Amino acid sequence: MALNCGIVGLPNVGKSTIFSALTGAPAEVANYPFCTIQPNVGMVNLEDERLTHLGEIFKPQRIIPATVEFVDIAGLVKGASKGEGLGNQFLAHIREVGVIAQVVRCFEDPHIIHVATHLDPQSDMDTIAIELALADLDTLTKRRDRAERSLKVQAKAEQKAVETVLAALDKISVALEAAKPARSVPLREEEKAAIYDCHFITMKPQLYVCNVDESGLREGSPLITAVQERARSEGSHGVIICGKFEVELTDIEDPEEKQAFLRDLGVCESSLSVLVRAAYRLLGLYTFFTAGVDECRAWTIRAGDKAPKAAGTIHTDFEKGFIKAEVYAYEDLVRYGSEAKIKEAGKYRIEGKDYIVQDGDVMFFRSNK
């Protein structure tokens, strides 16, 4: 399961700069709106010191990290839901991603054009919220019309399912009309399943990325505070990235020089790590590992997944033929130094089908397939 993240925002907020910095992939950057027309796509290997340490211990033939796909999507403007700017293309592309990272400009620069008359992160976020809500309202209206027509011709036995759809749509409609996202509406599991085919954009998890200049990175600013407060109010996360410096960081090949560069900026890790960790928390994702002399590899699962489901991320046959899982915690490997010592300490476990996989588990699966 690869994390799929769409980078969105108004034109000229630094989306393409941040995309290039995160992925190392080229993206057109220009001081005018809509320089990004077709979405840029980049696949990134995720840095994980736990996987690096496993490689040092097992010395495998290959090390395979987890990956994340970033998609740089064309800028959205007021009226996008009605086709303004590149609205229709924007909305089509954003429906395909798993999580939305909205870039918000949090720095003043008279040389970089802003689509509004002045810089106002709150207004920028409101513009996108309204346009996405309007797009979802259009989807909702079409789905409701279809459900109401179906209700008239369905037999009574099938009408209950249609009524569940309409009940869910009524709840979501209230939120969307107030420019609130569909994800903010509490729904029962059967209601979520009933309206899954709507693929509401605002049902997707969203985090906010404050694109700052050097002073914002070092000292913060009211612009950053506004974004982070908005994120907290929505139960989301706000991360801070200086796109300009991240681009410079990608040009540094020496790891020690990179760390020195980060220290000079007053940060401990790259923006990629910060952003991905926030996305993982938002989506409830975990990483487990398989380790041996042939391969050490990181795998992504959802929090709460059981051992057979984790086995299925490696191969579907492993899930079907699951027998047991041999498990130990990465922290125990750090504490004891080897699998043999872990076994001596009684920390090497045999788990069955009901075991809930924990973040950082190192696992070996037994299967009859």
CORKA-V164603 format. One record per residue. PHI is phi as a letter, one per 20 degrees, with the letter a starting at -180 (none if undefined). D_CENTER is the distance of its C-alpha to the mean C-alpha in Angstrom with 2 decimals. Layout:
phi:PHI d_center:D_CENTER
phi:PHI d_center:D_CENTER
//
This chain:
phi:none d_center:11.90
phi:e d_center:9.75
phi:f d_center:5.96
phi:d d_center:6.04
phi:c d_center:4.69
phi:e d_center:7.70
phi:e d_center:9.57
phi:c d_center:12.09
phi:q d_center:15.08
phi:f d_center:18.84
phi:f d_center:20.86
phi:m d_center:21.76
phi:d d_center:19.22
phi:o d_center:18.25
phi:g d_center:15.24
phi:f d_center:17.03
phi:f d_center:18.28
phi:f d_center:14.95
phi:g d_center:13.75
phi:f d_center:17.03
phi:f d_center:16.80
phi:f d_center:13.47
phi:d d_center:14.53
phi:m d_center:18.28
phi:e d_center:18.51
phi:f d_center:20.93
phi:b d_center:20.06
phi:f d_center:22.81
phi:c d_center:23.04
phi:b d_center:25.88
phi:e d_center:27.28
phi:b d_center:27.35
phi:f d_center:25.12
phi:m d_center:23.54
phi:f d_center:23.99
phi:e d_center:20.78
phi:d d_center:21.93
phi:e d_center:20.37
phi:f d_center:16.67
phi:e d_center:16.37
phi:c d_center:14.35
phi:c d_center:13.92
phi:d d_center:13.15
phi:c d_center:12.93
phi:f d_center:14.37
phi:e d_center:12.89
phi:f d_center:15.66
phi:b d_center:16.71
phi:f d_center:20.20
phi:f d_center:20.75
phi:f d_center:20.66
phi:g d_center:22.90
phi:f d_center:25.28
phi:g d_center:25.47
phi:f d_center:26.46
phi:f d_center:29.14
phi:e d_center:30.59
phi:e d_center:30.61
phi:l d_center:31.09
phi:f d_center:29.67
phi:f d_center:30.28
phi:b d_center:26.61
phi:c d_center:23.36
phi:c d_center:20.15
phi:f d_center:16.82
phi:f d_center:13.45
phi:c d_center:11.61
phi:c d_center:8.47
phi:d d_center:9.18
phi:d d_center:8.93
phi:c d_center:10.84
phi:e d_center:13.06
phi:d d_center:14.36
phi:g d_center:17.83
phi:f d_center:18.49
phi:d d_center:19.14
phi:c d_center:22.43
phi:g d_center:24.47
phi:n d_center:25.77
phi:g d_center:22.93
phi:f d_center:23.09
phi:d d_center:26.72
phi:n d_center:26.14
phi:f d_center:26.67
phi:l d_center:25.51
phi:d d_center:23.15
phi:g d_center:21.88
phi:f d_center:22.30
phi:f d_center:20.58
phi:g d_center:17.63
phi:f d_center:17.33
phi:f d_center:17.79
phi:f d_center:15.07
phi:f d_center:12.40
phi:f d_center:13.38
phi:e d_center:12.31
phi:e d_center:8.52
phi:e d_center:6.29
phi:b d_center:3.99
phi:d d_center:6.22
phi:d d_center:6.99
phi:e d_center:10.70
phi:e d_center:13.08
phi:c d_center:16.26
phi:f d_center:19.43
phi:c d_center:21.06
phi:b d_center:24.07
phi:e d_center:27.44
phi:b d_center:28.82
phi:f d_center:31.67
phi:e d_center:31.34
phi:d d_center:27.91
phi:f d_center:28.20
phi:d d_center:26.33
phi:f d_center:26.35
phi:e d_center:27.85
phi:f d_center:31.04
phi:b d_center:29.50
phi:e d_center:26.31
phi:b d_center:24.90
phi:g d_center:21.20
phi:f d_center:21.88
phi:f d_center:23.43
phi:f d_center:20.71
phi:f d_center:18.05
phi:f d_center:20.67
phi:g d_center:21.24
phi:f d_center:17.76
phi:g d_center:17.72
phi:f d_center:21.15
phi:f d_center:20.53
phi:f d_center:17.58
phi:f d_center:19.76
phi:f d_center:22.72
phi:f d_center:21.05
phi:f d_center:20.13
phi:f d_center:23.68
phi:f d_center:25.09
phi:f d_center:23.25
phi:f d_center:24.43
phi:f d_center:27.98
phi:f d_center:28.26
phi:f d_center:27.01
phi:f d_center:29.42
phi:g d_center:32.29
phi:f d_center:31.76
phi:f d_center:31.67
phi:f d_center:34.79
phi:f d_center:36.67
phi:f d_center:35.77
phi:f d_center:36.98
phi:f d_center:40.41
phi:d d_center:40.99
phi:f d_center:39.33
phi:f d_center:41.56
phi:g d_center:41.31
phi:f d_center:39.60
phi:e d_center:36.61
phi:f d_center:36.61
phi:f d_center:34.81
phi:f d_center:31.60
phi:f d_center:31.88
phi:f d_center:32.60
phi:f d_center:29.39
phi:f d_center:27.50
phi:f d_center:29.52
phi:f d_center:29.07
phi:f d_center:25.28
phi:f d_center:25.50
phi:f d_center:27.95
phi:f d_center:25.67
phi:f d_center:22.72
phi:g d_center:25.23
phi:g d_center:26.33
phi:f d_center:22.90
phi:f d_center:22.22
phi:f d_center:25.75
phi:e d_center:25.00
phi:m d_center:21.88
phi:e d_center:19.77
phi:f d_center:16.64
phi:f d_center:17.29
phi:f d_center:14.79
phi:e d_center:17.33
phi:e d_center:20.04
phi:f d_center:21.06
phi:c d_center:21.85
phi:f d_center:23.63
phi:g d_center:22.19
phi:f d_center:24.79
phi:f d_center:23.87
phi:g d_center:20.18
phi:f d_center:21.53
phi:f d_center:24.13
phi:d d_center:21.95
phi:g d_center:19.14
phi:f d_center:20.83
phi:f d_center:20.23
phi:l d_center:16.53
phi:g d_center:16.25
phi:f d_center:13.76
phi:f d_center:13.81
phi:e d_center:13.07
phi:f d_center:9.36
phi:f d_center:7.38
phi:c d_center:7.52
phi:c d_center:7.83
phi:d d_center:10.70
phi:d d_center:11.76
phi:e d_center:15.54
phi:e d_center:17.17
phi:d d_center:20.42
phi:e d_center:23.66
phi:f d_center:25.43
phi:f d_center:27.10
phi:f d_center:23.93
phi:f d_center:22.39
phi:e d_center:25.62
phi:d d_center:26.79
phi:m d_center:24.19
phi:a d_center:25.30
phi:g d_center:25.59
phi:f d_center:23.07
phi:f d_center:20.36
phi:g d_center:21.69
phi:f d_center:21.39
phi:f d_center:17.67
phi:f d_center:17.03
phi:f d_center:19.43
phi:f d_center:17.73
phi:f d_center:14.38
phi:f d_center:16.50
phi:f d_center:18.43
phi:e d_center:15.48
phi:m d_center:14.39
phi:d d_center:11.26
phi:c d_center:10.94
phi:d d_center:12.51
phi:d d_center:12.43
phi:d d_center:15.37
phi:c d_center:15.65
phi:d d_center:18.97
phi:g d_center:18.32
phi:f d_center:22.02
phi:f d_center:22.24
phi:f d_center:19.14
phi:f d_center:20.90
phi:f d_center:24.02
phi:f d_center:22.32
phi:f d_center:21.38
phi:e d_center:25.14
phi:e d_center:26.13
phi:e d_center:26.62
phi:f d_center:28.36
phi:g d_center:26.07
phi:f d_center:28.61
phi:f d_center:28.83
phi:f d_center:25.07
phi:f d_center:25.27
phi:f d_center:28.28
phi:f d_center:26.51
phi:f d_center:23.69
phi:f d_center:26.43
phi:f d_center:28.26
phi:e d_center:25.31
phi:n d_center:25.22
phi:c d_center:21.79
phi:d d_center:21.28
phi:b d_center:18.30
phi:f d_center:16.48
phi:f d_center:13.78
phi:g d_center:11.58
phi:f d_center:12.05
phi:f d_center:11.56
phi:f d_center:8.27
phi:f d_center:6.82
phi:f d_center:8.85
phi:f d_center:7.70
phi:f d_center:4.03
phi:f d_center:6.38
phi:f d_center:8.77
phi:f d_center:7.20
phi:e d_center:6.65
phi:m d_center:9.85
phi:d d_center:9.51
phi:c d_center:12.60
phi:c d_center:14.23
phi:d d_center:17.82
phi:c d_center:20.28
phi:d d_center:23.28
phi:b d_center:25.96
phi:a d_center:29.37
phi:f d_center:31.66
phi:e d_center:30.32
phi:b d_center:26.59
phi:d d_center:24.06
phi:b d_center:20.57
phi:d d_center:17.16
phi:c d_center:15.59
phi:d d_center:12.36
phi:c d_center:13.16
phi:e d_center:12.47
phi:g d_center:14.39
phi:n d_center:17.77
phi:f d_center:18.13
phi:e d_center:21.73
phi:g d_center:23.34
phi:f d_center:24.20
phi:f d_center:20.63
phi:f d_center:19.63
phi:f d_center:22.68
phi:f d_center:21.59
phi:f d_center:18.50
phi:e d_center:21.25
phi:a d_center:23.57
phi:g d_center:24.20
phi:f d_center:27.81
phi:f d_center:26.93
phi:f d_center:25.55
phi:f d_center:28.63
phi:d d_center:31.04
phi:g d_center:29.48
phi:d d_center:32.29
phi:a d_center:30.89
phi:c d_center:28.51
phi:e d_center:29.76
phi:c d_center:27.48
phi:b d_center:27.51
phi:e d_center:25.17
phi:g d_center:24.13
phi:g d_center:25.68
phi:f d_center:28.92
phi:f d_center:28.95
phi:f d_center:28.77
phi:f d_center:31.48
phi:d d_center:33.85
phi:n d_center:33.21
phi:a d_center:33.59
phi:f d_center:33.22
phi:f d_center:37.00
phi:f d_center:36.98
phi:f d_center:34.16
phi:f d_center:36.40
phi:f d_center:39.38
phi:e d_center:37.58
phi:m d_center:36.75
phi:e d_center:32.97
phi:e d_center:32.52
phi:d d_center:31.85
phi:d d_center:32.30
phi:d d_center:29.95
phi:d d_center:30.25
phi:f d_center:28.31
phi:e d_center:27.44
phi:f d_center:25.86
phi:e d_center:22.37
phi:f d_center:20.48
phi:d d_center:19.57
phi:f d_center:17.09
phi:n d_center:19.18
phi:f d_center:21.65
phi:d d_center:23.65
phi:c d_center:24.84
phi:c d_center:27.50
phi:d d_center:27.96
phi:d d_center:31.33
phi:b d_center:31.59
phi:e d_center:34.57
phi:d d_center:32.97
//
